[in-house]
Amino acid sequence: MIPAITKKIEEIATKSHIFSKIYRMYYKRLVAKEIAIATISQNDHILCIGGGPFPCTAIEIAEQTGAQVTVVDNDPEAVEISRKVVSRLHLNNRIQVIQADGENVSAHRYSLVHIALQVYPKEKVLANICHRITPHTRILMRRTKIIFSHILYGIETDFCSSNADCLGQNLKCINCTMKNTVLLVKNEMGVKDEKCNIVSDWPISSDRNALDC
C-alpha cells in the first residue's frame, strides 16, 4: 500500500512544479535531521535504496552536503523518470541513478546506506546490506511511525524496546532521529551471533551521544 501511494505522489511531483516544491519542503527538513544525526559530509559516498521516480532524499543530501549519491530502484520506469528529474536539476555530477534490487545490490563502496520507507521486503534488503558493507559504515533506515508496532513491513522485530534482536547482524544502534528513522553502524567483524541493540523511540537530540546504546 505505502510503496504504491509513494510512487503515485512522486509521479505527480515530477509533472507539477508547484507540487514538487511543496513535496521537497517536507523532505528538506526530514533529510536535514538525518544529515545531522548521521554526520553526513561532502566526503561521504551515499547509497540510497528506493529512490522512486522523484528521488527527494538523494537530491536533498546532494544539495545540502555536496556528497556523491548513488540511487538504486528496481522499477525501470521510476529509474528513467528519476534520471530526467536529476538532469533537470543539474545534479548529474553528484547523483547517479541505476536500476538494481536492494536485495542484491553491492554496498561495499559506500560510507552510508539510506533505506527508504517504501522499500520492501526490508528484512531482506537490510540483511544484504549488512553482509556487504564494511565496518563503520552507517545505515539510515526509515520506518513506520506506529510506535508500538512489532512488525515493520514483515520484520518480526520489536524496534520499540531496548536490546532488540535485530537480524543477528554485527550492527550497533547509535540513535533515532525522530519517530521514523533509525541509525545503525556496523561494528568491527565479530561473532555471527552478535546482536544489534536498538534504542527506544526517542526524539532527535542535540547531544549525539545522549542515546548511544
SULSUL-V564928 format. One record per pair of residues at least 24 apart in sequence whose ideal C-beta (glycine too) atoms are under 10 Angstrom apart, sorted by the first residue. I is the first residue (numbers start at 1). GAP is how many residues later the second one is. D is the distance in whole Angstrom. If there is no record, write none. Layout:
# SULSUL-V564928
i: (I | I)
gap: (GAP | GAP)
d: (D | D)
This chain:
# SULSUL-V564928
i: (1 | 2 | 2 | 2 | 2 | 2 | 3 | 3 | 3 | 3 | 3 | 3 | 3 | 3 | 3 | 4 | 5 | 6 | 6 | 6 | 6 | 6 | 6 | 6 | 7 | 7 | 7 | 7 | 7 | 7 | 7 | 7 | 8 | 9 | 9 | 9 | 10 | 10 | 10 | 10 | 10 | 10 | 10 | 10 | 10 | 10 | 10 | 11 | 11 | 11 | 11 | 11 | 11 | 12 | 12 | 13 | 13 | 13 | 13 | 13 | 14 | 14 | 14 | 14 | 14 | 14 | 14 | 14 | 14 | 15 | 15 | 15 | 19 | 20 | 20 | 20 | 20 | 20 | 23 | 23 | 24 | 24 | 24 | 24 | 24 | 25 | 26 | 27 | 27 | 27 | 27 | 27 | 27 | 27 | 27 | 28 | 28 | 28 | 28 | 28 | 29 | 30 | 30 | 30 | 30 | 30 | 30 | 30 | 30 | 31 | 31 | 31 | 31 | 31 | 31 | 31 | 31 | 31 | 31 | 31 | 31 | 31 | 32 | 32 | 32 | 32 | 32 | 33 | 33 | 33 | 33 | 33 | 34 | 34 | 34 | 34 | 34 | 34 | 34 | 34 | 34 | 34 | 34 | 34 | 35 | 35 | 35 | 35 | 35 | 35 | 35 | 35 | 36 | 36 | 36 | 36 | 36 | 37 | 37 | 37 | 37 | 37 | 37 | 37 | 37 | 37 | 37 | 37 | 37 | 37 | 37 | 38 | 38 | 38 | 38 | 38 | 38 | 38 | 38 | 38 | 38 | 38 | 38 | 38 | 38 | 39 | 39 | 39 | 39 | 39 | 39 | 40 | 40 | 40 | 40 | 40 | 40 | 40 | 40 | 40 | 40 | 41 | 41 | 41 | 41 | 41 | 42 | 42 | 42 | 42 | 43 | 43 | 43 | 44 | 44 | 44 | 44 | 44 | 44 | 45 | 45 | 45 | 45 | 45 | 45 | 46 | 46 | 46 | 46 | 46 | 46 | 46 | 46 | 46 | 46 | 46 | 47 | 47 | 47 | 47 | 47 | 47 | 47 | 47 | 47 | 47 | 47 | 47 | 47 | 47 | 47 | 47 | 47 | 47 | 47 | 48 | 48 | 48 | 48 | 48 | 48 | 48 | 48 | 48 | 48 | 48 | 49 | 49 | 49 | 49 | 49 | 49 | 49 | 49 | 49 | 49 | 49 | 49 | 49 | 49 | 49 | 49 | 49 | 49 | 49 | 49 | 50 | 50 | 50 | 50 | 50 | 50 | 50 | 50 | 50 | 50 | 50 | 50 | 50 | 50 | 51 | 51 | 51 | 51 | 51 | 51 | 51 | 51 | 51 | 51 | 51 | 51 | 52 | 52 | 52 | 52 | 52 | 52 | 52 | 52 | 53 | 53 | 53 | 53 | 53 | 53 | 53 | 53 | 53 | 54 | 54 | 54 | 54 | 54 | 55 | 55 | 55 | 55 | 55 | 55 | 55 | 55 | 55 | 55 | 55 | 56 | 56 | 57 | 57 | 57 | 57 | 57 | 58 | 58 | 58 | 58 | 58 | 58 | 58 | 58 | 58 | 58 | 59 | 59 | 59 | 59 | 59 | 59 | 61 | 61 | 61 | 61 | 61 | 62 | 62 | 62 | 62 | 62 | 62 | 63 | 63 | 63 | 63 | 65 | 66 | 67 | 67 | 67 | 67 | 68 | 68 | 68 | 68 | 68 | 68 | 69 | 69 | 69 | 69 | 69 | 69 | 69 | 70 | 70 | 70 | 70 | 70 | 70 | 70 | 70 | 70 | 70 | 71 | 71 | 71 | 71 | 71 | 71 | 71 | 72 | 72 | 72 | 72 | 72 | 72 | 72 | 72 | 72 | 72 | 73 | 73 | 73 | 73 | 73 | 73 | 73 | 73 | 74 | 74 | 74 | 74 | 74 | 74 | 74 | 74 | 75 | 101 | 101 | 102 | 102 | 102 | 103 | 103 | 103 | 104 | 104 | 105 | 105 | 106 | 106 | 107 | 107 | 107 | 107 | 107 | 107 | 108 | 108 | 108 | 108 | 109 | 109 | 109 | 110 | 110 | 110 | 110 | 111 | 111 | 111 | 112 | 112 | 112 | 112 | 112 | 112 | 113 | 113 | 113 | 113 | 113 | 113 | 113 | 114 | 114 | 114 | 114 | 114 | 114 | 115 | 115 | 115 | 115 | 115 | 115 | 115 | 115 | 116 | 116 | 116 | 117 | 117 | 117 | 117 | 117 | 117 | 117 | 117 | 117 | 118 | 118 | 119 | 120 | 120 | 121 | 121 | 121 | 122 | 122 | 122 | 122 | 122 | 123 | 123 | 123 | 123 | 123 | 123 | 123 | 123 | 124 | 124 | 124 | 125 | 126 | 126 | 126 | 126 | 126 | 126 | 126 | 126 | 126 | 127 | 127 | 127 | 129 | 129 | 129 | 129 | 130 | 130 | 130 | 130 | 130 | 130 | 130 | 130 | 130 | 131 | 131 | 133 | 133 | 133 | 133 | 133 | 133 | 134 | 134 | 134 | 135 | 135 | 135 | 135 | 135 | 135 | 135 | 136 | 136 | 136 | 136 | 136 | 137 | 137 | 137 | 137 | 138 | 138 | 138 | 138 | 138 | 139 | 139 | 139 | 139 | 139 | 139 | 139 | 139 | 139 | 140 | 140 | 140 | 140 | 140 | 141 | 141 | 141 | 141 | 141 | 142 | 142 | 142 | 142 | 142 | 143 | 143 | 143 | 143 | 143 | 143 | 144 | 144 | 145 | 145 | 145 | 145 | 146 | 146 | 147 | 147 | 147 | 147 | 148 | 152 | 157 | 157 | 158 | 159 | 159 | 159 | 159 | 160 | 160 | 160 | 160 | 161 | 161 | 161 | 161 | 162 | 162 | 162 | 162 | 162 | 163 | 163 | 163 | 163 | 163 | 163 | 164 | 164 | 164 | 164 | 164 | 164 | 165 | 165 | 165 | 165 | 165 | 166 | 166 | 166 | 166 | 167 | 167 | 168 | 168 | 168 | 168 | 168 | 169 | 169 | 169 | 170 | 170 | 170 | 171 | 171 | 171 | 171 | 172 | 172 | 172 | 172 | 172 | 173 | 173 | 173 | 173 | 173 | 173 | 174 | 174 | 174 | 174 | 174 | 174 | 175 | 175 | 175 | 175 | 175 | 175 | 175 | 175 | 175 | 175 | 175 | 176 | 176 | 176 | 176 | 176 | 176 | 176 | 177 | 177 | 177 | 177 | 178 | 178 | 178 | 179 | 179 | 183 | 183)
gap: (117 | 115 | 116 | 118 | 142 | 151 | 47 | 49 | 72 | 113 | 114 | 115 | 116 | 117 | 150 | 114 | 113 | 44 | 46 | 47 | 48 | 110 | 111 | 112 | 45 | 46 | 47 | 66 | 68 | 70 | 71 | 111 | 45 | 43 | 44 | 45 | 41 | 42 | 43 | 44 | 45 | 46 | 68 | 71 | 72 | 75 | 108 | 41 | 42 | 43 | 66 | 67 | 70 | 41 | 42 | 39 | 40 | 41 | 43 | 72 | 38 | 39 | 40 | 64 | 67 | 68 | 70 | 71 | 74 | 38 | 39 | 66 | 35 | 34 | 36 | 65 | 68 | 69 | 31 | 33 | 30 | 32 | 35 | 36 | 39 | 31 | 30 | 27 | 28 | 29 | 30 | 31 | 32 | 33 | 34 | 28 | 31 | 32 | 35 | 36 | 31 | 26 | 27 | 30 | 112 | 147 | 148 | 150 | 151 | 25 | 26 | 27 | 28 | 29 | 30 | 32 | 33 | 34 | 83 | 109 | 146 | 150 | 28 | 29 | 32 | 33 | 145 | 144 | 145 | 148 | 170 | 171 | 26 | 27 | 30 | 78 | 80 | 106 | 108 | 143 | 144 | 147 | 149 | 170 | 25 | 26 | 29 | 30 | 32 | 77 | 105 | 142 | 28 | 141 | 168 | 170 | 172 | 101 | 103 | 137 | 138 | 139 | 140 | 141 | 144 | 145 | 146 | 167 | 168 | 171 | 174 | 73 | 74 | 76 | 100 | 101 | 102 | 136 | 137 | 139 | 143 | 145 | 146 | 147 | 170 | 26 | 73 | 99 | 135 | 144 | 169 | 24 | 25 | 26 | 27 | 29 | 71 | 72 | 74 | 98 | 100 | 24 | 25 | 26 | 70 | 71 | 24 | 25 | 26 | 52 | 24 | 25 | 68 | 24 | 25 | 66 | 67 | 68 | 94 | 24 | 25 | 64 | 65 | 66 | 67 | 24 | 25 | 48 | 49 | 64 | 65 | 66 | 67 | 68 | 92 | 94 | 24 | 25 | 53 | 55 | 58 | 59 | 60 | 61 | 62 | 63 | 64 | 65 | 66 | 67 | 68 | 82 | 86 | 90 | 92 | 24 | 25 | 47 | 49 | 62 | 64 | 65 | 66 | 67 | 68 | 92 | 24 | 25 | 51 | 52 | 53 | 54 | 56 | 58 | 64 | 65 | 66 | 67 | 70 | 73 | 76 | 77 | 79 | 80 | 90 | 92 | 24 | 25 | 28 | 52 | 64 | 65 | 66 | 67 | 68 | 69 | 70 | 72 | 75 | 92 | 24 | 27 | 28 | 31 | 32 | 34 | 35 | 44 | 46 | 47 | 63 | 65 | 26 | 27 | 29 | 30 | 33 | 64 | 66 | 67 | 24 | 25 | 26 | 27 | 28 | 29 | 30 | 31 | 32 | 24 | 27 | 28 | 31 | 32 | 24 | 26 | 27 | 28 | 30 | 31 | 34 | 36 | 40 | 42 | 61 | 29 | 60 | 57 | 59 | 60 | 83 | 85 | 24 | 27 | 28 | 33 | 36 | 37 | 38 | 39 | 56 | 58 | 26 | 27 | 30 | 32 | 35 | 36 | 33 | 34 | 51 | 53 | 79 | 24 | 27 | 29 | 31 | 32 | 33 | 26 | 28 | 31 | 32 | 29 | 28 | 27 | 28 | 44 | 45 | 25 | 26 | 27 | 28 | 42 | 43 | 25 | 26 | 27 | 28 | 41 | 43 | 45 | 25 | 26 | 27 | 28 | 30 | 35 | 37 | 39 | 40 | 43 | 24 | 25 | 26 | 27 | 29 | 43 | 45 | 24 | 25 | 26 | 27 | 28 | 29 | 30 | 33 | 35 | 47 | 24 | 25 | 26 | 27 | 28 | 29 | 43 | 46 | 25 | 26 | 27 | 28 | 29 | 30 | 31 | 45 | 24 | 24 | 27 | 24 | 26 | 27 | 24 | 25 | 26 | 24 | 28 | 24 | 27 | 26 | 27 | 24 | 25 | 26 | 27 | 30 | 32 | 24 | 25 | 26 | 29 | 24 | 25 | 28 | 24 | 27 | 28 | 29 | 25 | 26 | 27 | 25 | 26 | 27 | 28 | 71 | 73 | 24 | 25 | 26 | 27 | 28 | 71 | 73 | 24 | 25 | 26 | 27 | 28 | 67 | 24 | 25 | 26 | 27 | 28 | 66 | 67 | 69 | 24 | 25 | 26 | 24 | 25 | 26 | 27 | 28 | 35 | 36 | 63 | 64 | 24 | 35 | 34 | 33 | 34 | 32 | 33 | 34 | 30 | 31 | 32 | 33 | 35 | 29 | 30 | 31 | 32 | 33 | 34 | 43 | 44 | 30 | 31 | 43 | 28 | 26 | 29 | 31 | 40 | 41 | 43 | 45 | 58 | 70 | 40 | 41 | 42 | 40 | 42 | 55 | 57 | 36 | 37 | 38 | 39 | 40 | 41 | 54 | 56 | 66 | 38 | 39 | 36 | 37 | 38 | 51 | 52 | 53 | 52 | 54 | 55 | 35 | 50 | 51 | 52 | 53 | 54 | 55 | 36 | 49 | 50 | 51 | 52 | 34 | 47 | 48 | 49 | 36 | 45 | 46 | 47 | 48 | 30 | 32 | 34 | 35 | 43 | 44 | 45 | 46 | 47 | 37 | 41 | 42 | 43 | 44 | 39 | 40 | 41 | 42 | 43 | 35 | 36 | 38 | 39 | 40 | 33 | 36 | 37 | 38 | 39 | 58 | 35 | 36 | 33 | 34 | 35 | 56 | 33 | 34 | 32 | 33 | 53 | 54 | 53 | 30 | 39 | 41 | 40 | 39 | 40 | 41 | 42 | 38 | 39 | 40 | 41 | 37 | 38 | 39 | 40 | 35 | 36 | 37 | 38 | 51 | 32 | 33 | 34 | 35 | 36 | 50 | 31 | 32 | 33 | 34 | 35 | 36 | 28 | 30 | 31 | 32 | 33 | 29 | 30 | 31 | 32 | 28 | 29 | 24 | 25 | 26 | 27 | 28 | 25 | 26 | 27 | 24 | 25 | 26 | 24 | 25 | 26 | 27 | 24 | 25 | 26 | 40 | 41 | 24 | 25 | 26 | 38 | 39 | 40 | 25 | 34 | 35 | 37 | 38 | 39 | 24 | 27 | 29 | 30 | 32 | 33 | 34 | 35 | 36 | 37 | 38 | 24 | 25 | 26 | 27 | 28 | 29 | 35 | 25 | 26 | 27 | 28 | 24 | 25 | 26 | 24 | 25 | 25 | 28)
d: (10 | 7 | 5 | 8 | 8 | 8 | 8 | 9 | 9 | 9 | 9 | 4 | 8 | 6 | 9 | 9 | 8 | 9 | 6 | 10 | 10 | 8 | 7 | 5 | 6 | 7 | 9 | 10 | 8 | 9 | 7 | 8 | 9 | 9 | 10 | 8 | 9 | 5 | 5 | 4 | 8 | 8 | 8 | 8 | 9 | 9 | 10 | 9 | 5 | 8 | 9 | 9 | 7 | 10 | 9 | 9 | 8 | 5 | 8 | 9 | 10 | 6 | 5 | 10 | 6 | 8 | 8 | 6 | 9 | 10 | 10 | 10 | 10 | 7 | 9 | 8 | 10 | 10 | 7 | 7 | 9 | 6 | 7 | 7 | 10 | 10 | 8 | 9 | 10 | 4 | 6 | 10 | 8 | 5 | 10 | 8 | 9 | 6 | 9 | 8 | 9 | 9 | 8 | 8 | 9 | 8 | 8 | 8 | 8 | 8 | 6 | 9 | 9 | 4 | 6 | 9 | 7 | 9 | 9 | 10 | 10 | 10 | 8 | 10 | 6 | 10 | 10 | 5 | 6 | 8 | 10 | 6 | 9 | 8 | 10 | 10 | 8 | 5 | 9 | 6 | 9 | 6 | 8 | 9 | 8 | 7 | 6 | 6 | 9 | 10 | 9 | 10 | 10 | 8 | 7 | 9 | 8 | 10 | 8 | 8 | 5 | 8 | 5 | 9 | 8 | 10 | 6 | 6 | 9 | 7 | 10 | 10 | 6 | 9 | 5 | 9 | 6 | 8 | 9 | 8 | 9 | 6 | 10 | 9 | 10 | 10 | 9 | 8 | 10 | 10 | 8 | 8 | 5 | 10 | 6 | 10 | 9 | 6 | 9 | 8 | 9 | 6 | 8 | 7 | 9 | 10 | 4 | 6 | 9 | 10 | 7 | 9 | 8 | 8 | 9 | 8 | 5 | 5 | 9 | 8 | 7 | 7 | 5 | 6 | 8 | 7 | 9 | 10 | 9 | 6 | 7 | 5 | 8 | 6 | 9 | 9 | 8 | 7 | 10 | 9 | 7 | 9 | 6 | 10 | 8 | 4 | 9 | 7 | 5 | 7 | 9 | 8 | 9 | 9 | 10 | 7 | 9 | 9 | 9 | 10 | 9 | 8 | 5 | 8 | 7 | 9 | 8 | 9 | 9 | 9 | 4 | 10 | 7 | 9 | 7 | 7 | 5 | 6 | 6 | 10 | 6 | 10 | 10 | 8 | 10 | 9 | 9 | 10 | 9 | 7 | 9 | 7 | 3 | 8 | 6 | 4 | 9 | 10 | 8 | 9 | 9 | 7 | 8 | 5 | 10 | 10 | 9 | 9 | 6 | 9 | 10 | 7 | 5 | 9 | 9 | 7 | 10 | 7 | 7 | 10 | 7 | 4 | 8 | 8 | 4 | 6 | 10 | 9 | 7 | 9 | 8 | 7 | 6 | 10 | 10 | 10 | 5 | 9 | 7 | 7 | 10 | 9 | 7 | 7 | 9 | 9 | 10 | 6 | 7 | 10 | 9 | 9 | 9 | 10 | 8 | 8 | 9 | 5 | 9 | 8 | 8 | 10 | 8 | 7 | 6 | 7 | 9 | 7 | 9 | 9 | 9 | 8 | 10 | 9 | 9 | 6 | 9 | 4 | 5 | 8 | 7 | 8 | 10 | 10 | 7 | 7 | 10 | 9 | 8 | 9 | 6 | 8 | 8 | 9 | 10 | 6 | 5 | 7 | 9 | 10 | 10 | 9 | 8 | 5 | 8 | 7 | 9 | 9 | 10 | 8 | 7 | 10 | 6 | 7 | 5 | 7 | 10 | 9 | 10 | 9 | 8 | 6 | 7 | 4 | 8 | 7 | 5 | 10 | 10 | 7 | 8 | 7 | 8 | 9 | 9 | 9 | 9 | 7 | 7 | 5 | 7 | 9 | 10 | 9 | 10 | 8 | 8 | 9 | 9 | 7 | 8 | 8 | 5 | 9 | 6 | 9 | 8 | 8 | 6 | 10 | 9 | 5 | 5 | 9 | 8 | 9 | 5 | 6 | 6 | 8 | 9 | 9 | 10 | 9 | 7 | 9 | 10 | 8 | 6 | 7 | 7 | 4 | 7 | 7 | 9 | 10 | 7 | 7 | 5 | 7 | 8 | 9 | 10 | 9 | 8 | 5 | 8 | 8 | 9 | 7 | 7 | 4 | 7 | 9 | 10 | 10 | 10 | 10 | 9 | 6 | 9 | 4 | 7 | 7 | 10 | 10 | 9 | 7 | 9 | 9 | 9 | 8 | 5 | 8 | 6 | 6 | 8 | 6 | 5 | 7 | 6 | 10 | 8 | 8 | 6 | 4 | 8 | 8 | 10 | 7 | 9 | 10 | 10 | 10 | 10 | 8 | 10 | 8 | 6 | 8 | 9 | 9 | 10 | 6 | 9 | 7 | 9 | 10 | 9 | 9 | 9 | 7 | 9 | 4 | 7 | 6 | 9 | 7 | 9 | 8 | 10 | 10 | 10 | 10 | 10 | 10 | 5 | 7 | 10 | 9 | 8 | 9 | 5 | 6 | 5 | 6 | 9 | 10 | 6 | 6 | 8 | 8 | 10 | 9 | 7 | 5 | 8 | 6 | 7 | 5 | 8 | 10 | 7 | 10 | 10 | 8 | 7 | 4 | 7 | 8 | 8 | 6 | 8 | 6 | 8 | 10 | 7 | 5 | 8 | 7 | 9 | 10 | 6 | 5 | 8 | 9 | 9 | 6 | 7 | 6 | 10 | 9 | 7 | 8 | 5 | 5 | 9 | 9 | 10 | 6 | 10 | 9 | 5 | 9 | 10 | 9 | 8 | 8 | 6 | 9 | 9 | 8 | 8 | 10 | 7 | 5 | 8 | 9 | 7 | 9 | 7 | 7 | 6 | 6 | 8 | 8 | 9 | 5 | 8 | 9 | 8 | 8 | 8 | 7 | 4 | 9 | 10 | 10 | 6 | 7 | 9 | 9 | 7 | 3 | 8 | 6 | 9 | 7 | 7 | 6 | 8 | 7 | 8 | 8 | 8 | 6 | 5 | 9 | 8 | 9 | 4 | 9 | 9 | 7 | 7 | 10 | 9 | 6 | 5 | 5 | 5 | 9 | 8 | 5 | 8 | 8 | 9 | 8 | 6 | 7 | 7 | 8 | 8 | 7 | 10 | 6 | 9 | 8 | 5 | 7 | 9 | 8 | 6 | 5 | 8 | 8 | 9 | 7 | 9 | 8 | 5 | 9 | 9 | 6 | 6 | 7 | 10 | 10 | 10)
